[in-house]
């Protein structure tokens, strides 16, 4: 995978750079893949539905409205995602079970940690265009994440 800094240097007009708000919690600190998107606030029902599907190296991007009140991803969902071939999960919100997240071969980025689980009300929307942290991420956009940060492009680069 190309480094995010190199992508910014090589493709300055083709990448969006995400604001540096996220912390790495997963077992992989470098990942990339085509984005699958979910918009859901304090309810991870749609996340659970998606991580049991074949990930095929994709990156799951969840806009949880920046809520730090409830965790959108924990150890069980990370284990499912890793086992089903997802490259990583980026959460505009909180995660939990950090000791379990670190044990999975999966990139996990989030705003923070909270031990409280989400409600399960079946709410949320898949495949929508998301806007947060200074970028726009559509389903199929390409997400690149490493220790320098996160960049998004319309398609695969490099």
Secondary structure, 3 states (H helix, E strand, C coil): CCCHHHHHHHCCCCEEECCCCCEECCCECCEEEEEEEEECCCECHHHHHHHCCCCCCCEEEEECCCCCCCEEECHHHHHHHHHCCCCEEEEEEEECCHHHHHHCCCEEEEEEECCCCCECCCCCEECCCEEECCEEECCCCEEEEECCEEEEECCCCC
